[in-house]
Amino acid sequence: MKHRPDIALIFSHGGFGYTLVVRMFVFLPVAIMLFSCETKVSADLPRELLKNTNMPTVEALNFETFYTDSGIVKYHLQTPKLLLFDDARPRYKDFPDGFIFQRYDSNRKIISQMTGNHGKYFDDERKWEANGNVVLVNSQGDTLKSEELKYHEKEDLIFSDQFVSIKKGDQYITGTGGFKSDAQMTKWSFIKTKGHIYVEGQ
């Protein structure tokens, strides 16, 4: 019986902090053959094509992580598929099959939740881009829907140039573009808007 070395690879990344452990069982003759094939194929490809190929450095399925700051949970992320592009400039994480992103207060209560069909997170800029059936709900139950939404962590700002609808209690407001707000949707504004607002009579 041939010996199969058990190799543990540990990846650590900034932004959303986590540790991902991948275990591989390697048959040495097979590994030698694969490396030989890879060298031959790479030599046959133009250098510019290899240079511009944007391949993920890590791929993970059914990924879930908590981000903490000084021992306090700040964010929670779930996604069916995570792709890391650490060699890209700027570096980013891609969520091609959708995601659920929750923000917490100091008491670990959810203050907002964002979901979308596709998302990206740019590590250095600390910026989110969400696309396709994007839904953002705050702790008061106010619900924002759009096909595109961007979130900048440093500025605590969300905004969109696409159509946005907001349901706030009995109020239903829409805007054709130029929406911006704080991440909790307590202060928000439209450039172009319309909707129904109910005012109590005196």
N, C-alpha and C positions, 0 to 999 in steps of 0.2 A: 504493500500500500504506500503510495507516494505522500510525502509530507506537504500539507497545504498551509503556508504561513498565513496567519490572521493579522491583517494590517488595519489599524484604526486611524482614520484621518479626521482631524478635528479642525473645523473652520470657525473662526471668530471674526465678526464684522461689526462695524460701528453703526450709528443710527439706531435701528431697532436691534438692541443687543440680544444675542442668542449664541448658543453653541450647538452646532450640528455635527453629529458623529456618523460616519459612514463606514461600514465594515465590508471588506472585500476578501474573498477567498481566491487566491491567485495560484494558477498552475504555471510554474516557471517556463516550461517549453512554449505554452500558448502565449505568454506575455512576450517572449522573445520574438515570436512570429508576428504578433500584432505591432510591436515597435518597428520591426523591419518593414512591414507593409506601410505603416504610417510615414516612415522616412522616404520610401519610394514614391508614394503618392504626393507628399509635400514637395518633393524635388521636381515633380512634373508640373506643378502649378506655378503661375506667375507670382513673383514676390508681392506685387501690388495687390493682387487678389487676396493673398494670405494676410496682408497687412490690414486690409479693409474688412475682413470677415469679422462680424460682430457675434461671437459665440458666447453663451453664458459660461461663467466660471463654475457655477454651482446650480444644480436643479434639485428642488425638493417638492414632494407631493404631500398633500394634506398637512400643510405647514401651519403652525400656531406658535405665537410668541407673545410675551409680555415685555414692555419696556419700562424700566424703573429709573428713577432719579433720586439718589440719596435714600434708597430703600422704599420709596413711595411709588406705587404703580401709576404710570401716566397713560399708557396706551395698551391696547390689546388688539392683535391682528390675527385673522384667520383667512386662509386662502387655499383653494384646492391645488394650486400650482404656483411655485415661487421660482423665478429665474434671477440669478445675480449676475450683473455685468460690471464686475470690478475693474476690468481692463478698459472699459469705455471711458470717455471723457465728455461730459461728466459721468461719474459712476451712478448707477441706478439699480433699483430692484423692480422687476416686472411681474405683474399679476395677471396673466393673460386669460385666466378662466374665472375672474371675479374675485371679490374680497369682501370682508366685513372688518371695519375699523372702528374701534370704540375708544373714547377718551374718558378718563376718570378724574374726579376731584380728589382732594387730600383724604377724604373719608372712604375712598374706593367706591364711590357711587358713579354710575355712568352719567355723564353730562351731555354726551352726544354720540350718535352712531351714524357712520357713513357706509353705504354699500354701492357697488357698481359692477358692471359686466367686465370692466377692464381697468387696471390702475397701474400707475408708476410712482415710485418714490425716489427722489434724487437726494442722495445721502449728504453731499457737501452743502447744497443749498437748503436742505430740509424742506423740500417742496413736494406736494402731492399733486397728481393729475388723475382724475377719475373720468371715465367715459362710459356711455351706454347705460341708460336706465339708472342714473345716479339718484339716490335717495339719502337725504340727511335729516335726522330727527334729533331735536334737543330734549332736555329733561322735562320741559313743559308740554311736550307732545307736538310742538310746531313742526310741520313737515315740509321740506323743500324737495322739489323734483326737477331734474334737468337732464339733458343728454351730455353735459360737460360741466365739471366743477373743479376748481383749483383751490388748494389750501396751502398757505405759507405759514409754517409753524412759528418762525421768528416774529412775524408781524401779527400772529393770531388773526389772520385774514383769510376769508373765503371769497371767491368771486367767479363770475362766469360771463362770457360774451354771448351765450346761447339763451334760448327761451327758458325761463324759470317760472315755476308756479310755487306758491307758498300757501299752505292751509294753516291758519292760526285761529283756533276756536271756531267761531262762526264766520270768520273772515276768509275770503278766498281771493288771492291777489296774484296777478301774472305780470311778467315783464318780458319784452322781446329781446332784451340784451342790456348789458351794462349793469349787472347786479354785483353788489359787494356787501360784506357783513363781517362782524366778528364771528369766531368759530362757534359760539353758543347761540347765534342768531338773536341776540338781544338788541343790537343796533344794526339795522340793515337799510339799504336804499336801492332804488331803481332809477335809471335814467329815463326809460320809457315804461309806463305801467298802466294797468287798468284792473278793475276788480270791484267786489262788493264788500263794503264795510258797514256793519250795523252799529248804530250809536244809540245808546239808551236815551229816552226822552226825559226831559226835566219836568 
